[in-house]
């Protein structure tokens, strides 16, 4: 093997290790109790031996630590230090896009962040229609029957989705037919990037939603809630404008769709 070929192989191998380490770190997001090596391996689809080797290197750098003697691995203190030094003002970056989306649709636009089991509303641009929907910054919303919540769920594993359904919507989780229908809806969201709430969370209000990550791995969702009477005639416009906005946000390269 020539030196040039060997150098290229080493470079690809190094990139692969970095990608795998990043996947392992992301799998520990919001897992304050930690995960076992086997659980991490399942989430990132890697052999347990590979995960163990990478986790060992991450522990040396304090990027992960032992959660407790019997609780596996969790994110370490160095992650927080790095995040603080690199943190951007997400709300400030996103607000112009929310304002433009509200202007183009004339509807209220909400921004929420995913926090373990709920969505927390962090910004809102009111619509200009006389009849419009209004929520409150700081308000918590469920995941399973809201457009922004389902958009976030579609980014999670099937196991995590089932856990949320069991807590929020046990009638779906415990009914095989209803669960199949719900899973099919989640797969459609994963395919299109757009989620719907058609009078599910609140009678008379429907919405479209889309979710994305920032570079720290926080999961955000934009939703456009609309009185249902108007939603049916404006659905295509709302989908197109939300898709356009999501594409513009991801193009900033400080946010990502997956």
ChimeraX attribute file (.defattr): number of C-alpha atoms within 10 A of each C-alpha:
attribute: neighborCount
match mode: 1-to-1
recipient: residues
	/A:1	6
	/A:2	6
	/A:3	8
	/A:4	9
	/A:5	10
	/A:6	11
	/A:7	12
	/A:8	11
	/A:9	12
	/A:10	12
	/A:11	11
	/A:12	12
	/A:13	12
	/A:14	12
	/A:15	12
	/A:16	12
	/A:17	13
	/A:18	13
	/A:19	12
	/A:20	18
	/A:21	18
	/A:22	12
	/A:23	15
	/A:24	24
	/A:25	21
	/A:26	18
	/A:27	21
	/A:28	18
	/A:29	15
	/A:30	16
	/A:31	14
	/A:32	13
	/A:33	15
	/A:34	23
	/A:35	20
	/A:36	18
	/A:37	19
	/A:38	15
	/A:39	15
	/A:40	25
	/A:41	19
	/A:42	14
	/A:43	16
	/A:44	17
	/A:45	13
	/A:46	14
	/A:47	13
	/A:48	16
	/A:49	12
	/A:50	14
	/A:51	20
	/A:52	16
	/A:53	10
	/A:54	16
	/A:55	21
	/A:56	14
	/A:57	13
	/A:58	18
	/A:59	17
	/A:60	10
	/A:61	14
	/A:62	15
	/A:63	19
	/A:64	23
	/A:65	20
	/A:66	18
	/A:67	18
	/A:68	11
	/A:69	7
	/A:70	10
	/A:71	13
	/A:72	17
	/A:73	24
	/A:74	24
	/A:75	27
	/A:76	18
	/A:77	13
	/A:78	15
	/A:79	15
	/A:80	13
	/A:81	11
	/A:82	12
	/A:83	12
	/A:84	11
	/A:85	8
	/A:86	10
	/A:87	11
	/A:88	14
	/A:89	7
	/A:90	12
	/A:91	12
	/A:92	9
	/A:93	13
	/A:94	13
	/A:95	15
	/A:96	11
	/A:97	16
	/A:98	25
	/A:99	17
	/A:100	15
	/A:101	22
	/A:102	22
	/A:103	16
	/A:104	14
	/A:105	19
	/A:106	19
	/A:107	23
	/A:108	24
	/A:109	29
	/A:110	24
	/A:111	25
	/A:112	25
	/A:113	23
	/A:114	24
	/A:115	13
	/A:116	11
	/A:117	17
	/A:118	17
	/A:119	24
	/A:120	20
	/A:121	21
	/A:122	16
	/A:123	20
	/A:124	22
	/A:125	20
	/A:126	19
	/A:127	23
	/A:128	13
	/A:129	12
	/A:130	7
	/A:131	11
	/A:132	16
	/A:133	17
	/A:134	15
	/A:135	16
	/A:136	12
	/A:137	14
	/A:138	12
	/A:139	12
	/A:140	18
	/A:141	19
	/A:142	18
	/A:143	23
	/A:144	25
	/A:145	19
	/A:146	26
	/A:147	30
	/A:148	33
	/A:149	29
	/A:150	28
	/A:151	28
	/A:152	30
	/A:153	23
	/A:154	24
	/A:155	20
	/A:156	11
	/A:157	11
	/A:158	13
	/A:159	10
	/A:160	14
	/A:161	20
	/A:162	20
	/A:163	15
	/A:164	20
	/A:165	20
	/A:166	14
	/A:167	12
	/A:168	16
	/A:169	15
	/A:170	14
	/A:171	13
	/A:172	18
	/A:173	20
	/A:174	13
	/A:175	10
	/A:176	11
	/A:177	11
	/A:178	13
	/A:179	17
	/A:180	13
	/A:181	12
	/A:182	16
	/A:183	16
	/A:184	12
	/A:185	16
	/A:186	23
	/A:187	13
	/A:188	14
	/A:189	22
	/A:190	18
	/A:191	10
	/A:192	11
	/A:193	22
	/A:194	24
	/A:195	27
	/A:196	25
	/A:197	22
	/A:198	22
	/A:199	15
	/A:200	15
	/A:201	17
	/A:202	12
	/A:203	10
	/A:204	14
	/A:205	19
	/A:206	25
	/A:207	25
	/A:208	24
	/A:209	29
	/A:210	29
	/A:211	29
	/A:212	22
	/A:213	20
	/A:214	18
	/A:215	14
	/A:216	18
	/A:217	16
	/A:218	15
	/A:219	21
	/A:220	25
	/A:221	24
	/A:222	27
	/A:223	28
	/A:224	31
	/A:225	28
	/A:226	28
	/A:227	18
	/A:228	19
	/A:229	11
	/A:230	14
	/A:231	20
	/A:232	12
	/A:233	10
	/A:234	13
	/A:235	16
	/A:236	11
	/A:237	13
	/A:238	24
	/A:239	20
	/A:240	13
	/A:241	17
	/A:242	26
	/A:243	17
	/A:244	12
	/A:245	18
	/A:246	22
	/A:247	13
	/A:248	13
	/A:249	18
	/A:250	16
	/A:251	12
	/A:252	10
	/A:253	10
	/A:254	14
	/A:255	21
	/A:256	18
	/A:257	16
	/A:258	12
